[in-house]
Amino acid sequence: MRVDKYLKVSRLVKRRTVANELCDAGRVQINGRPAKAGTEVQVGDKLSFTFGPRYLEVEVLIVAENVRAGDAATMYNVLKEERIKEEFPLD
């Protein structure tokens, strides 16, 4: 399954277009390597991505095309979750 679709189906990201934009911006990594939206995800892969002020690292447990909202959290195991303090330069 494509990484952008996995992020959407697992409900880590609300929309697939947003997941696609994250990949295009280089914010998604699979096993420590930058991932494009079409990169395949397999069971056992480690995904890490930044989304706004949030950094999330998960391990893929299940790859399924259709999952109910209540079961989406069973598709992955959260390894690390952090809030990133964004610093803006003063002009």
PDB file of N, CA, C and O in Angstrom, chain B, residues numbered from 101:
ATOM      1  N   MET B 101       0.838  -1.173   0.000  1.00  0.00           N
ATOM      2  CA  MET B 101       0.000   0.000   0.000  1.00  0.00           C
ATOM      3  C   MET B 101       0.889   1.244   0.000  1.00  0.00           C
ATOM      4  O   MET B 101       1.932   1.268   0.653  1.00  0.00           O
ATOM      5  N   ARG B 102       0.476   2.259  -0.724  1.00  0.00           N
ATOM      6  CA  ARG B 102       1.208   3.521  -0.771  1.00  0.00           C
ATOM      7  C   ARG B 102       1.203   4.191   0.599  1.00  0.00           C
ATOM      8  O   ARG B 102       0.240   4.064   1.355  1.00  0.00           O
ATOM      9  N   VAL B 103       2.277   4.902   0.913  1.00  0.00           N
ATOM     10  CA  VAL B 103       2.394   5.527   2.231  1.00  0.00           C
ATOM     11  C   VAL B 103       1.341   6.616   2.422  1.00  0.00           C
ATOM     12  O   VAL B 103       0.825   6.760   3.530  1.00  0.00           O
ATOM     13  N   ASP B 104       1.005   7.378   1.398  1.00  0.00           N
ATOM     14  CA  ASP B 104      -0.017   8.414   1.577  1.00  0.00           C
ATOM     15  C   ASP B 104      -1.379   7.798   1.889  1.00  0.00           C
ATOM     16  O   ASP B 104      -2.134   8.331   2.703  1.00  0.00           O
ATOM     17  N   LYS B 105      -1.689   6.684   1.246  1.00  0.00           N
ATOM     18  CA  LYS B 105      -2.957   6.003   1.518  1.00  0.00           C
ATOM     19  C   LYS B 105      -2.943   5.381   2.917  1.00  0.00           C
ATOM     20  O   LYS B 105      -3.953   5.413   3.620  1.00  0.00           O
ATOM     21  N   TYR B 106      -1.809   4.819   3.321  1.00  0.00           N
ATOM     22  CA  TYR B 106      -1.712   4.218   4.660  1.00  0.00           C
ATOM     23  C   TYR B 106      -1.949   5.274   5.740  1.00  0.00           C
ATOM     24  O   TYR B 106      -2.669   5.021   6.707  1.00  0.00           O
ATOM     25  N   LEU B 107      -1.354   6.444   5.583  1.00  0.00           N
ATOM     26  CA  LEU B 107      -1.538   7.505   6.571  1.00  0.00           C
ATOM     27  C   LEU B 107      -3.005   7.909   6.677  1.00  0.00           C
ATOM     28  O   LEU B 107      -3.488   8.219   7.766  1.00  0.00           O
ATOM     29  N   LYS B 108      -3.708   7.907   5.558  1.00  0.00           N
ATOM     30  CA  LYS B 108      -5.131   8.255   5.556  1.00  0.00           C
ATOM     31  C   LYS B 108      -5.982   7.129   6.140  1.00  0.00           C
ATOM     32  O   LYS B 108      -6.829   7.380   6.998  1.00  0.00           O
ATOM     33  N   VAL B 109      -5.769   5.895   5.689  1.00  0.00           N
ATOM     34  CA  VAL B 109      -6.580   4.765   6.154  1.00  0.00           C
ATOM     35  C   VAL B 109      -6.391   4.534   7.655  1.00  0.00           C
ATOM     36  O   VAL B 109      -7.344   4.198   8.359  1.00  0.00           O
ATOM     37  N   SER B 110      -5.165   4.714   8.139  1.00  0.00           N
ATOM     38  CA  SER B 110      -4.888   4.526   9.566  1.00  0.00           C
ATOM     39  C   SER B 110      -5.322   5.723  10.404  1.00  0.00           C
ATOM     40  O   SER B 110      -5.253   5.697  11.632  1.00  0.00           O
ATOM     41  N   ARG B 111      -5.764   6.761   9.725  1.00  0.00           N
ATOM     42  CA  ARG B 111      -6.255   7.986  10.353  1.00  0.00           C
ATOM     43  C   ARG B 111      -5.174   8.738  11.136  1.00  0.00           C
ATOM     44  O   ARG B 111      -5.473   9.463  12.085  1.00  0.00           O
ATOM     45  N   LEU B 112      -3.932   8.558  10.732  1.00  0.00           N
ATOM     46  CA  LEU B 112      -2.853   9.365  11.287  1.00  0.00           C
ATOM     47  C   LEU B 112      -2.920  10.774  10.695  1.00  0.00           C
ATOM     48  O   LEU B 112      -2.523  11.749  11.333  1.00  0.00           O
ATOM     49  N   VAL B 113      -3.430  10.861   9.460  1.00  0.00           N
ATOM     50  CA  VAL B 113      -3.666  12.135   8.784  1.00  0.00           C
ATOM     51  C   VAL B 113      -5.096  12.089   8.254  1.00  0.00           C
ATOM     52  O   VAL B 113      -5.540  11.054   7.757  1.00  0.00           O
ATOM     53  N   LYS B 114      -5.820  13.209   8.357  1.00  0.00           N
ATOM     54  CA  LYS B 114      -7.236  13.197   7.995  1.00  0.00           C
ATOM     55  C   LYS B 114      -7.520  13.004   6.511  1.00  0.00           C
ATOM     56  O   LYS B 114      -8.459  12.297   6.147  1.00  0.00           O
ATOM     57  N   ARG B 115      -6.719  13.625   5.652  1.00  0.00           N
ATOM     58  CA  ARG B 115      -6.978  13.543   4.218  1.00  0.00           C
ATOM     59  C   ARG B 115      -5.761  13.041   3.460  1.00  0.00           C
ATOM     60  O   ARG B 115      -4.619  13.308   3.834  1.00  0.00           O
ATOM     61  N   ARG B 116      -6.028  12.310   2.388  1.00  0.00           N
ATOM     62  CA  ARG B 116      -4.935  11.748   1.589  1.00  0.00           C
ATOM     63  C   ARG B 116      -4.139  12.851   0.895  1.00  0.00           C
ATOM     64  O   ARG B 116      -2.926  12.724   0.726  1.00  0.00           O
ATOM     65  N   THR B 117      -4.801  13.918   0.495  1.00  0.00           N
ATOM     66  CA  THR B 117      -4.078  15.015  -0.152  1.00  0.00           C
ATOM     67  C   THR B 117      -3.092  15.659   0.809  1.00  0.00           C
ATOM     68  O   THR B 117      -2.010  16.081   0.402  1.00  0.00           O
ATOM     69  N   VAL B 118      -3.457  15.736   2.075  1.00  0.00           N
ATOM     70  CA  VAL B 118      -2.549  16.283   3.089  1.00  0.00           C
ATOM     71  C   VAL B 118      -1.358  15.334   3.261  1.00  0.00           C
ATOM     72  O   VAL B 118      -0.215  15.783   3.359  1.00  0.00           O
ATOM     73  N   ALA B 119      -1.623  14.038   3.297  1.00  0.00           N
ATOM     74  CA  ALA B 119      -0.551  13.045   3.411  1.00  0.00           C
ATOM     75  C   ALA B 119       0.381  13.130   2.203  1.00  0.00           C
ATOM     76  O   ALA B 119       1.599  13.015   2.343  1.00  0.00           O
ATOM     77  N   ASN B 120      -0.192  13.330   1.030  1.00  0.00           N
ATOM     78  CA  ASN B 120       0.597  13.466  -0.183  1.00  0.00           C
ATOM     79  C   ASN B 120       1.490  14.703  -0.110  1.00  0.00           C
ATOM     80  O   ASN B 120       2.653  14.649  -0.511  1.00  0.00           O
ATOM     81  N   GLU B 121       0.960  15.812   0.395  1.00  0.00           N
ATOM     82  CA  GLU B 121       1.736  17.043   0.538  1.00  0.00           C
ATOM     83  C   GLU B 121       2.869  16.869   1.553  1.00  0.00           C
ATOM     84  O   GLU B 121       3.961  17.403   1.358  1.00  0.00           O
ATOM     85  N   LEU B 122       2.618  16.128   2.630  1.00  0.00           N
ATOM     86  CA  LEU B 122       3.673  15.853   3.610  1.00  0.00           C
ATOM     87  C   LEU B 122       4.826  15.089   2.959  1.00  0.00           C
ATOM     88  O   LEU B 122       5.995  15.383   3.208  1.00  0.00           O
ATOM     89  N   CYS B 123       4.489  14.119   2.135  1.00  0.00           N
ATOM     90  CA  CYS B 123       5.516  13.338   1.442  1.00  0.00           C
ATOM     91  C   CYS B 123       6.293  14.213   0.467  1.00  0.00           C
ATOM     92  O   CYS B 123       7.519  14.135   0.398  1.00  0.00           O
ATOM     93  N   ASP B 124       5.581  15.041  -0.281  1.00  0.00           N
ATOM     94  CA  ASP B 124       6.234  15.926  -1.248  1.00  0.00           C
ATOM     95  C   ASP B 124       7.172  16.914  -0.567  1.00  0.00           C
ATOM     96  O   ASP B 124       8.182  17.313  -1.146  1.00  0.00           O
ATOM     97  N   ALA B 125       6.840  17.313   0.667  1.00  0.00           N
ATOM     98  CA  ALA B 125       7.662  18.268   1.412  1.00  0.00           C
ATOM     99  C   ALA B 125       8.845  17.588   2.108  1.00  0.00           C
ATOM    100  O   ALA B 125       9.672  18.261   2.723  1.00  0.00           O
ATOM    101  N   GLY B 126       8.928  16.250   2.012  1.00  0.00           N
ATOM    102  CA  GLY B 126      10.035  15.522   2.624  1.00  0.00           C
ATOM    103  C   GLY B 126       9.882  15.329   4.121  1.00  0.00           C
ATOM    104  O   GLY B 126      10.876  15.136   4.822  1.00  0.00           O
ATOM    105  N   ARG B 127       8.660  15.377   4.623  1.00  0.00           N
ATOM    106  CA  ARG B 127       8.417  15.245   6.064  1.00  0.00           C
ATOM    107  C   ARG B 127       8.096  13.830   6.509  1.00  0.00           C
ATOM    108  O   ARG B 127       7.922  13.584   7.703  1.00  0.00           O
ATOM    109  N   VAL B 128       8.015  12.894   5.568  1.00  0.00           N
ATOM    110  CA  VAL B 128       7.695  11.496   5.891  1.00  0.00           C
ATOM    111  C   VAL B 128       8.915  10.628   5.603  1.00  0.00           C
ATOM    112  O   VAL B 128       9.538  10.738   4.547  1.00  0.00           O
ATOM    113  N   GLN B 129       9.244   9.766   6.557  1.00  0.00           N
ATOM    114  CA  GLN B 129      10.350   8.827   6.371  1.00  0.00           C
ATOM    115  C   GLN B 129       9.872   7.414   6.670  1.00  0.00           C
ATOM    116  O   GLN B 129       9.055   7.195   7.564  1.00  0.00           O
ATOM    117  N   ILE B 130      10.395   6.461   5.906  1.00  0.00           N
ATOM    118  CA  ILE B 130      10.139   5.047   6.159  1.00  0.00           C
ATOM    119  C   ILE B 130      11.491   4.410   6.447  1.00  0.00           C
ATOM    120  O   ILE B 130      12.398   4.448   5.616  1.00  0.00           O
ATOM    121  N   ASN B 131      11.611   3.835   7.614  1.00  0.00           N
ATOM    122  CA  ASN B 131      12.859   3.207   8.056  1.00  0.00           C
ATOM    123  C   ASN B 131      14.054   4.155   7.917  1.00  0.00           C
ATOM    124  O   ASN B 131      15.144   3.742   7.521  1.00  0.00           O
ATOM    125  N   GLY B 132      13.834   5.421   8.247  1.00  0.00           N
ATOM    126  CA  GLY B 132      14.911   6.405   8.231  1.00  0.00           C
ATOM    127  C   GLY B 132      15.244   7.009   6.883  1.00  0.00           C
ATOM    128  O   GLY B 132      16.176   7.805   6.774  1.00  0.00           O
ATOM    129  N   ARG B 133      14.495   6.643   5.851  1.00  0.00           N
ATOM    130  CA  ARG B 133      14.734   7.184   4.514  1.00  0.00           C
ATOM    131  C   ARG B 133      13.549   8.024   4.068  1.00  0.00           C
ATOM    132  O   ARG B 133      12.402   7.655   4.321  1.00  0.00           O
ATOM    133  N   PRO B 134      13.806   9.150   3.409  1.00  0.00           N
ATOM    134  CA  PRO B 134      12.699   9.977   2.907  1.00  0.00           C
ATOM    135  C   PRO B 134      11.798   9.167   1.977  1.00  0.00           C
ATOM    136  O   PRO B 134      12.279   8.386   1.156  1.00  0.00           O
ATOM    137  N   ALA B 135      10.491   9.361   2.114  1.00  0.00           N
ATOM    138  CA  ALA B 135       9.532   8.590   1.326  1.00  0.00           C
ATOM    139  C   ALA B 135       8.700   9.500   0.441  1.00  0.00           C
ATOM    140  O   ALA B 135       8.236  10.557   0.869  1.00  0.00           O
ATOM    141  N   LYS B 136       8.522   9.069  -0.802  1.00  0.00           N
ATOM    142  CA  LYS B 136       7.593   9.748  -1.692  1.00  0.00           C
ATOM    143  C   LYS B 136       6.209   9.167  -1.432  1.00  0.00           C
ATOM    144  O   LYS B 136       6.078   8.127  -0.787  1.00  0.00           O
ATOM    145  N   ALA B 137       5.184   9.836  -1.931  1.00  0.00           N
ATOM    146  CA  ALA B 137       3.807   9.404  -1.689  1.00  0.00           C
ATOM    147  C   ALA B 137       3.543   7.985  -2.189  1.00  0.00           C
ATOM    148  O   ALA B 137       2.727   7.273  -1.602  1.00  0.00           O
ATOM    149  N   GLY B 138       4.212   7.561  -3.255  1.00  0.00           N
ATOM    150  CA  GLY B 138       3.976   6.242  -3.827  1.00  0.00           C
ATOM    151  C   GLY B 138       4.821   5.129  -3.246  1.00  0.00           C
ATOM    152  O   GLY B 138       4.719   3.985  -3.689  1.00  0.00           O
ATOM    153  N   THR B 139       5.655   5.436  -2.263  1.00  0.00           N
ATOM    154  CA  THR B 139       6.497   4.415  -1.649  1.00  0.00           C
ATOM    155  C   THR B 139       5.621   3.396  -0.929  1.00  0.00           C
ATOM    156  O   THR B 139       4.692   3.759  -0.208  1.00  0.00           O
ATOM    157  N   GLU B 140       5.928   2.121  -1.134  1.00  0.00           N
ATOM    158  CA  GLU B 140       5.131   1.047  -0.536  1.00  0.00           C
ATOM    159  C   GLU B 140       5.448   0.873   0.950  1.00  0.00           C
ATOM    160  O   GLU B 140       6.602   0.952   1.370  1.00  0.00           O
ATOM    161  N   VAL B 141       4.395   0.634   1.733  1.00  0.00           N
ATOM    162  CA  VAL B 141       4.514   0.380   3.171  1.00  0.00           C
ATOM    163  C   VAL B 141       4.235  -1.094   3.414  1.00  0.00           C
ATOM    164  O   VAL B 141       3.299  -1.660   2.849  1.00  0.00           O
ATOM    165  N   GLN B 142       5.053  -1.713   4.259  1.00  0.00           N
ATOM    166  CA  GLN B 142       4.860  -3.117   4.597  1.00  0.00           C
ATOM    167  C   GLN B 142       4.842  -3.279   6.108  1.00  0.00           C
ATOM    168  O   GLN B 142       5.310  -2.405   6.837  1.00  0.00           O
ATOM    169  N   VAL B 143       4.306  -4.391   6.573  1.00  0.00           N
ATOM    170  CA  VAL B 143       4.271  -4.688   7.997  1.00  0.00           C
ATOM    171  C   VAL B 143       5.698  -4.719   8.531  1.00  0.00           C
ATOM    172  O   VAL B 143       6.578  -5.337   7.932  1.00  0.00           O
ATOM    173  N   GLY B 144       5.922  -4.052   9.653  1.00  0.00           N
ATOM    174  CA  GLY B 144       7.239  -4.003  10.267  1.00  0.00           C
ATOM    175  C   GLY B 144       7.997  -2.721   9.964  1.00  0.00           C
ATOM    176  O   GLY B 144       8.990  -2.419  10.626  1.00  0.00           O
ATOM    177  N   ASP B 145       7.538  -1.958   8.964  1.00  0.00           N
ATOM    178  CA  ASP B 145       8.197  -0.682   8.652  1.00  0.00           C
ATOM    179  C   ASP B 145       7.985   0.314   9.781  1.00  0.00           C
ATOM    180  O   ASP B 145       6.990   0.260  10.503  1.00  0.00           O
ATOM    181  N   LYS B 146       8.940   1.221   9.915  1.00  0.00           N
ATOM    182  CA  LYS B 146       8.828   2.298  10.892  1.00  0.00           C
ATOM    183  C   LYS B 146       8.639   3.606  10.129  1.00  0.00           C
ATOM    184  O   LYS B 146       9.490   4.013   9.339  1.00  0.00           O
ATOM    185  N   LEU B 147       7.504   4.252  10.384  1.00  0.00           N
ATOM    186  CA  LEU B 147       7.184   5.528   9.753  1.00  0.00           C
ATOM    187  C   LEU B 147       7.440   6.642  10.742  1.00  0.00           C
ATOM    188  O   LEU B 147       7.113   6.520  11.923  1.00  0.00           O
ATOM    189  N   SER B 148       8.020   7.723  10.268  1.00  0.00           N
ATOM    190  CA  SER B 148       8.150   8.907  11.107  1.00  0.00           C
ATOM    191  C   SER B 148       7.792  10.107  10.254  1.00  0.00           C
ATOM    192  O   SER B 148       8.156  10.177   9.080  1.00  0.00           O
ATOM    193  N   PHE B 149       7.075  11.055  10.849  1.00  0.00           N
ATOM    194  CA  PHE B 149       6.688  12.245  10.114  1.00  0.00           C
ATOM    195  C   PHE B 149       6.399  13.400  11.054  1.00  0.00           C
ATOM    196  O   PHE B 149       6.064  13.212  12.224  1.00  0.00           O
ATOM    197  N   THR B 150       6.537  14.594  10.511  1.00  0.00           N
ATOM    198  CA  THR B 150       6.182  15.797  11.251  1.00  0.00           C
ATOM    199  C   THR B 150       4.965  16.403  10.585  1.00  0.00           C
ATOM    200  O   THR B 150       4.866  16.470   9.359  1.00  0.00           O
ATOM    201  N   PHE B 151       4.052  16.839  11.416  1.00  0.00           N
ATOM    202  CA  PHE B 151       2.799  17.417  10.941  1.00  0.00           C
ATOM    203  C   PHE B 151       2.474  18.577  11.854  1.00  0.00           C
ATOM    204  O   PHE B 151       1.963  18.385  12.957  1.00  0.00           O
ATOM    205  N   GLY B 152       2.769  19.780  11.396  1.00  0.00           N
ATOM    206  CA  GLY B 152       2.596  20.953  12.248  1.00  0.00           C
ATOM    207  C   GLY B 152       3.581  20.863  13.405  1.00  0.00           C
ATOM    208  O   GLY B 152       4.764  20.604  13.186  1.00  0.00           O
ATOM    209  N   PRO B 153       3.116  21.072  14.628  1.00  0.00           N
ATOM    210  CA  PRO B 153       4.017  21.008  15.785  1.00  0.00           C
ATOM    211  C   PRO B 153       4.173  19.598  16.359  1.00  0.00           C
ATOM    212  O   PRO B 153       4.631  19.440  17.490  1.00  0.00           O
ATOM    213  N   ARG B 154       3.801  18.586  15.599  1.00  0.00           N
ATOM    214  CA  ARG B 154       3.784  17.207  16.096  1.00  0.00           C
ATOM    215  C   ARG B 154       4.778  16.336  15.337  1.00  0.00           C
ATOM    216  O   ARG B 154       4.828  16.361  14.107  1.00  0.00           O
ATOM    217  N   TYR B 155       5.566  15.568  16.080  1.00  0.00           N
ATOM    218  CA  TYR B 155       6.454  14.555  15.495  1.00  0.00           C
ATOM    219  C   TYR B 155       5.936  13.212  15.955  1.00  0.00           C
ATOM    220  O   TYR B 155       5.696  13.011  17.146  1.00  0.00           O
ATOM    221  N   LEU B 156       5.760  12.293  15.026  1.00  0.00           N
ATOM    222  CA  LEU B 156       5.215  10.986  15.360  1.00  0.00           C
ATOM    223  C   LEU B 156       6.042   9.904  14.695  1.00  0.00           C
ATOM    224  O   LEU B 156       6.397  10.006  13.521  1.00  0.00           O
ATOM    225  N   GLU B 157       6.345   8.863  15.464  1.00  0.00           N
ATOM    226  CA  GLU B 157       7.064   7.703  14.954  1.00  0.00           C
ATOM    227  C   GLU B 157       6.234   6.478  15.302  1.00  0.00           C
ATOM    228  O   GLU B 157       5.924   6.245  16.471  1.00  0.00           O
ATOM    229  N   VAL B 158       5.870   5.686  14.280  1.00  0.00           N
ATOM    230  CA  VAL B 158       5.026   4.510  14.486  1.00  0.00           C
ATOM    231  C   VAL B 158       5.616   3.300  13.781  1.00  0.00           C
ATOM    232  O   VAL B 158       6.392   3.422  12.834  1.00  0.00           O
ATOM    233  N   GLU B 159       5.224   2.125  14.272  1.00  0.00           N
ATOM    234  CA  GLU B 159       5.579   0.866  13.616  1.00  0.00           C
ATOM    235  C   GLU B 159       4.316   0.316  12.969  1.00  0.00           C
ATOM    236  O   GLU B 159       3.263   0.271  13.604  1.00  0.00           O
ATOM    237  N   VAL B 160       4.414  -0.098  11.720  1.00  0.00           N
ATOM    238  CA  VAL B 160       3.269  -0.620  10.977  1.00  0.00           C
ATOM    239  C   VAL B 160       2.995  -2.045  11.444  1.00  0.00           C
ATOM    240  O   VAL B 160       3.871  -2.907  11.374  1.00  0.00           O
ATOM    241  N   LEU B 161       1.771  -2.288  11.923  1.00  0.00           N
ATOM    242  CA  LEU B 161       1.367  -3.618  12.377  1.00  0.00           C
ATOM    243  C   LEU B 161       0.461  -4.315  11.367  1.00  0.00           C
ATOM    244  O   LEU B 161       0.559  -5.525  11.167  1.00  0.00           O
ATOM    245  N   ILE B 162      -0.421  -3.545  10.731  1.00  0.00           N
ATOM    246  CA  ILE B 162      -1.389  -4.094   9.781  1.00  0.00           C
ATOM    247  C   ILE B 162      -1.445  -3.183   8.557  1.00  0.00           C
ATOM    248  O   ILE B 162      -1.438  -1.959   8.684  1.00  0.00           O
ATOM    249  N   VAL B 163      -1.501  -3.787   7.381  1.00  0.00           N
ATOM    250  CA  VAL B 163      -1.724  -3.033   6.151  1.00  0.00           C
ATOM    251  C   VAL B 163      -3.031  -3.549   5.568  1.00  0.00           C
ATOM    252  O   VAL B 163      -3.108  -4.688   5.107  1.00  0.00           O
ATOM    253  N   ALA B 164      -4.068  -2.698   5.590  1.00  0.00           N
ATOM    254  CA  ALA B 164      -5.385  -3.091   5.092  1.00  0.00           C
ATOM    255  C   ALA B 164      -5.996  -1.942   4.309  1.00  0.00           C
ATOM    256  O   ALA B 164      -5.808  -0.776   4.655  1.00  0.00           O
ATOM    257  N   GLU B 165      -6.728  -2.274   3.256  1.00  0.00           N
ATOM    258  CA  GLU B 165      -7.335  -1.256   2.391  1.00  0.00           C
ATOM    259  C   GLU B 165      -8.481  -0.511   3.073  1.00  0.00           C
ATOM    260  O   GLU B 165      -8.599   0.707   2.940  1.00  0.00           O
ATOM    261  N   ASN B 166      -9.321  -1.237   3.798  1.00  0.00           N
ATOM    262  CA  ASN B 166     -10.479  -0.632   4.454  1.00  0.00           C
ATOM    263  C   ASN B 166     -10.497  -1.015   5.922  1.00  0.00           C
ATOM    264  O   ASN B 166     -10.417  -2.194   6.269  1.00  0.00           O
ATOM    265  N   VAL B 167     -10.605  -0.008   6.783  1.00  0.00           N
ATOM    266  CA  VAL B 167     -10.633  -0.247   8.227  1.00  0.00           C
ATOM    267  C   VAL B 167     -11.664   0.694   8.837  1.00  0.00           C
ATOM    268  O   VAL B 167     -11.747   1.864   8.464  1.00  0.00           O
ATOM    269  N   ARG B 168     -12.449   0.175   9.778  1.00  0.00           N
ATOM    270  CA  ARG B 168     -13.400   1.033  10.469  1.00  0.00           C
ATOM    271  C   ARG B 168     -12.660   2.011  11.368  1.00  0.00           C
ATOM    272  O   ARG B 168     -11.548   1.735  11.819  1.00  0.00           O
ATOM    273  N   ALA B 169     -13.278   3.147  11.621  1.00  0.00           N
ATOM    274  CA  ALA B 169     -12.644   4.205  12.419  1.00  0.00           C
ATOM    275  C   ALA B 169     -12.199   3.696  13.785  1.00  0.00           C
ATOM    276  O   ALA B 169     -11.128   4.070  14.261  1.00  0.00           O
ATOM    277  N   GLY B 170     -12.993   2.860  14.413  1.00  0.00           N
ATOM    278  CA  GLY B 170     -12.654   2.330  15.727  1.00  0.00           C
ATOM    279  C   GLY B 170     -11.459   1.386  15.721  1.00  0.00           C
ATOM    280  O   GLY B 170     -10.778   1.230  16.734  1.00  0.00           O
ATOM    281  N   ASP B 171     -11.209   0.758  14.577  1.00  0.00           N
ATOM    282  CA  ASP B 171     -10.120  -0.203  14.466  1.00  0.00           C
ATOM    283  C   ASP B 171      -8.847   0.394  13.872  1.00  0.00           C
ATOM    284  O   ASP B 171      -7.835  -0.301  13.777  1.00  0.00           O
ATOM    285  N   ALA B 172      -8.872   1.651  13.475  1.00  0.00           N
ATOM    286  CA  ALA B 172      -7.726   2.266  12.800  1.00  0.00           C
ATOM    287  C   ALA B 172      -6.483   2.289  13.693  1.00  0.00           C
ATOM    288  O   ALA B 172      -5.369   2.129  13.195  1.00  0.00           O
ATOM    289  N   ALA B 173      -6.652   2.481  14.980  1.00  0.00           N
ATOM    290  CA  ALA B 173      -5.511   2.558  15.893  1.00  0.00           C
ATOM    291  C   ALA B 173      -4.787   1.219  16.041  1.00  0.00           C
ATOM    292  O   ALA B 173      -3.659   1.182  16.534  1.00  0.00           O
ATOM    293  N   THR B 174      -5.414   0.131  15.627  1.00  0.00           N
ATOM    294  CA  THR B 174      -4.763  -1.176  15.717  1.00  0.00           C
ATOM    295  C   THR B 174      -3.802  -1.419  14.551  1.00  0.00           C
ATOM    296  O   THR B 174      -3.088  -2.422  14.535  1.00  0.00           O
ATOM    297  N   MET B 175      -3.783  -0.511  13.580  1.00  0.00           N
ATOM    298  CA  MET B 175      -2.917  -0.673  12.410  1.00  0.00           C
ATOM    299  C   MET B 175      -1.470  -0.318  12.701  1.00  0.00           C
ATOM    300  O   MET B 175      -0.579  -0.672  11.929  1.00  0.00           O
ATOM    301  N   TYR B 176      -1.222   0.380  13.813  1.00  0.00           N
ATOM    302  CA  TYR B 176       0.131   0.843  14.113  1.00  0.00           C
ATOM    303  C   TYR B 176       0.376   0.862  15.613  1.00  0.00           C
ATOM    304  O   TYR B 176      -0.557   0.845  16.416  1.00  0.00           O
ATOM    305  N   ASN B 177       1.648   0.899  15.969  1.00  0.00           N
ATOM    306  CA  ASN B 177       2.069   1.020  17.358  1.00  0.00           C
ATOM    307  C   ASN B 177       2.895   2.301  17.460  1.00  0.00           C
ATOM    308  O   ASN B 177       3.885   2.463  16.747  1.00  0.00           O
ATOM    309  N   VAL B 178       2.487   3.209  18.345  1.00  0.00           N
ATOM    310  CA  VAL B 178       3.205   4.472  18.496  1.00  0.00           C
ATOM    311  C   VAL B 178       4.503   4.219  19.254  1.00  0.00           C
ATOM    312  O   VAL B 178       4.489   3.717  20.378  1.00  0.00           O
ATOM    313  N   LEU B 179       5.615   4.568  18.634  1.00  0.00           N
ATOM    314  CA  LEU B 179       6.926   4.403  19.253  1.00  0.00           C
ATOM    315  C   LEU B 179       7.375   5.689  19.942  1.00  0.00           C
ATOM    316  O   LEU B 179       8.003   5.652  21.001  1.00  0.00           O
ATOM    317  N   LYS B 180       7.050   6.818  19.334  1.00  0.00           N
ATOM    318  CA  LYS B 180       7.484   8.104  19.871  1.00  0.00           C
ATOM    319  C   LYS B 180       6.535   9.196  19.391  1.00  0.00           C
ATOM    320  O   LYS B 180       6.166   9.242  18.217  1.00  0.00           O
ATOM    321  N   GLU B 181       6.149  10.069  20.307  1.00  0.00           N
ATOM    322  CA  GLU B 181       5.295  11.194  19.951  1.00  0.00           C
ATOM    323  C   GLU B 181       5.778  12.411  20.714  1.00  0.00           C
ATOM    324  O   GLU B 181       5.919  12.382  21.937  1.00  0.00           O
ATOM    325  N   GLU B 182       6.029  13.476  19.977  1.00  0.00           N
ATOM    326  CA  GLU B 182       6.556  14.698  20.599  1.00  0.00           C
ATOM    327  C   GLU B 182       5.865  15.918  20.039  1.00  0.00           C
ATOM    328  O   GLU B 182       5.376  15.923  18.909  1.00  0.00           O
ATOM    329  N   ARG B 183       5.836  16.944  20.852  1.00  0.00           N
ATOM    330  CA  ARG B 183       5.432  18.267  20.391  1.00  0.00           C
ATOM    331  C   ARG B 183       6.710  19.015  20.064  1.00  0.00           C
ATOM    332  O   ARG B 183       7.634  19.071  20.875  1.00  0.00           O
ATOM    333  N   ILE B 184       6.758  19.584  18.884  1.00  0.00           N
ATOM    334  CA  ILE B 184       7.938  20.332  18.466  1.00  0.00           C
ATOM    335  C   ILE B 184       7.661  21.806  18.700  1.00  0.00           C
ATOM    336  O   ILE B 184       6.642  22.344  18.266  1.00  0.00           O
ATOM    337  N   LYS B 185       8.576  22.435  19.383  1.00  0.00           N
ATOM    338  CA  LYS B 185       8.428  23.862  19.621  1.00  0.00           C
ATOM    339  C   LYS B 185       8.949  24.585  18.392  1.00  0.00           C
ATOM    340  O   LYS B 185      10.143  24.559  18.094  1.00  0.00           O
ATOM    341  N   GLU B 186       8.038  25.227  17.688  1.00  0.00           N
ATOM    342  CA  GLU B 186       8.435  25.956  16.493  1.00  0.00           C
ATOM    343  C   GLU B 186       8.945  27.331  16.893  1.00  0.00           C
ATOM    344  O   GLU B 186       8.296  28.061  17.643  1.00  0.00           O
ATOM    345  N   GLU B 187      10.096  27.661  16.389  1.00  0.00           N
ATOM    346  CA  GLU B 187      10.664  28.962  16.690  1.00  0.00           C
ATOM    347  C   GLU B 187      10.638  29.797  15.420  1.00  0.00           C
ATOM    348  O   GLU B 187      11.087  29.371  14.355  1.00  0.00           O
ATOM    349  N   PHE B 188      10.104  30.983  15.567  1.00  0.00           N
ATOM    350  CA  PHE B 188      10.025  31.892  14.428  1.00  0.00           C
ATOM    351  C   PHE B 188      11.024  33.030  14.629  1.00  0.00           C
ATOM    352  O   PHE B 188      11.093  33.616  15.709  1.00  0.00           O
ATOM    353  N   PRO B 189      11.787  33.336  13.599  1.00  0.00           N
ATOM    354  CA  PRO B 189      12.756  34.424  13.727  1.00  0.00           C
ATOM    355  C   PRO B 189      12.039  35.765  13.875  1.00  0.00           C
ATOM    356  O   PRO B 189      10.992  36.002  13.271  1.00  0.00           O
ATOM    357  N   LEU B 190      12.618  36.614  14.677  1.00  0.00           N
ATOM    358  CA  LEU B 190      12.069  37.950  14.854  1.00  0.00           C
ATOM    359  C   LEU B 190      12.599  38.864  13.766  1.00  0.00           C
ATOM    360  O   LEU B 190      13.793  38.871  13.469  1.00  0.00           O
ATOM    361  N   ASP B 191      11.709  39.625  13.182  1.00  0.00           N
ATOM    362  CA  ASP B 191      12.125  40.544  12.122  1.00  0.00           C
ATOM    363  C   ASP B 191      12.332  41.930  12.677  1.00  0.00           C
ATOM    364  O   ASP B 191      12.686  42.846  11.934  1.00  0.00           O
TER     365      ASP B 191
END
